[in-house]
Each structure stands twice: as structure tokens, then as C-alpha cells.
Amino acid sequence: MFVQGLVNGAIDKLPANIELKMAEDIKAKLENYRTAPFDARFPNQNQTRNCWSNYLDYHRCQKALDAKGVDNTPCDWYKRVYKSICPMSWIQKWDDQRAEGIFPGKI
């Protein structure tokens, strides 16, 4: 309750234009929000393998297009999908493992 009172008090002190901008930002994000589409390779409820495959596909795509010197924006589709499906803790763990050179996947 105390924290909620502090937060509400802080929000009350915000200028009206900031509240309006925040509302517009949220509305724009909701209008552009898309979840991962159905993938026939993963028809079951458990989407773990779908998450893993799209994470690997994104990094493989990025690596291949960077090696060719081509713009890698087509790879963003895979990123959108894995960010939609995968828990953030998994993504963070895999990113840390890639940075340390101990990632188990073949990219």
C-alpha cells in the first residue's frame, strides 16, 4: 500500500503532456503488437522447441547475411517470433552463453 501510494503520488505530479504521450505510446504498441504465427512444424501446445529453433534461426540468419555483407533486416522476423514465444530468462541466459562462448547451439 505504501509503495502504491508513492507511485500514485509520483504519477499525479507528472505533467499532463507526459501522461498523454505515455498513453499514445501504449496505444501505438498495442496496435502494432503481433504474436508469433502458427508454425506447422510445432503443432503441439509445448512451444519450447519452437522457441529454440527461432532463436537459432535468427542468429544463423544474422551470421549468414553479415558474412555476405547484406542487410540483415529479414532476420528480424525470427527475432520477433522468439521474443514472443521464449521466456525472457531463457533469452538472457542464451545471450550470456553466446557472449561467453559456451552456447550449446550450433549457429
N, C-alpha and C positions, 0 to 999 in steps of 0.2 A: 504494500500500500504506500509506504513512504517513497519508494523509488518511482512508482506510478505518479504520485503527486509531484515529484521533481520533474519528471518527463512532461507531464501535462503543463506544469508551470513554465517550463522552457518553451514548449510549443506556443503557449499563449503570448510569449514575448517576441515571437518571430514576426517580422513584418508581413503584411498580408500578401505582398507580391511573391515572397518566398513560398508561402503555402500554396498559392496558385500555381507557381512553377512546378512545385513538387507534385501537385495533383495532375498537371498536364504531362509530366514525365511518366508518372504511373499509368495514366491513360494511354499514352503512346506505347509503352512497353506491353500493356495488355493487348492492344490492337495488333501488335507485331509478334505476339507470342505464338510459337508453334511447338508442338511436341513432336517427338520422333514418329515418322510414319510407320505403318505396318511393314515388317520385313518377313517375307515368306520363309526365309532360312531359319527363323526363330519363332515358330508358331505358338510355343508354349508360354505359360504365364511367367516362368522364371526367365528374366532377361539378362542374366549375368553374362552369358556368352555373347549376347548382342552388344552389351556394353564393352566387353573386352575387345571384340572384333572391330568395332567402330573406333575405339581408342587406337588400336594398332594401325588400322587403315588410314586414320588421319595422319599419324606420324610417318607412315610409309609414303603416303601421297606427298606430304610436305618434303620429305627427303628426296624423293624422285624428281619432283618439279624443281626444287632448289638446285639439284645436280645438273639439270638441263638449263638452268638459268631462266626458267619460265615463271610467270606469276603464279603463286600457289593459292589464289583465292578459291579455285574449285574445291580445294580440300576443306574449306570451311563448312561444307555440308556435313562431313563426318564429325567435325568438332561440335556442331550444333546437336547432332544426334547423341553423341556420347555424353555431352554435358546435360542433356535432357534425361538420359537413362541412368547414368552412373552416379552413385553417391559421391559427394564432394570429397569425403575422406579417402576413397579409393583413388580418385584422380590425383589428389595431393601426394598420396603415397607413391603412386606410379611416377609422377613428375620428379619426386625426390630420388627415387631409384634410378631414373634415367640420368639425372644430374650426377649421381654418384657412380654411374657406370655398372650398376648391379641389377638393372631391369631384366626380368626373366623372358620377356617377349622378344621376338625377332623383328626388328624394324629395319 
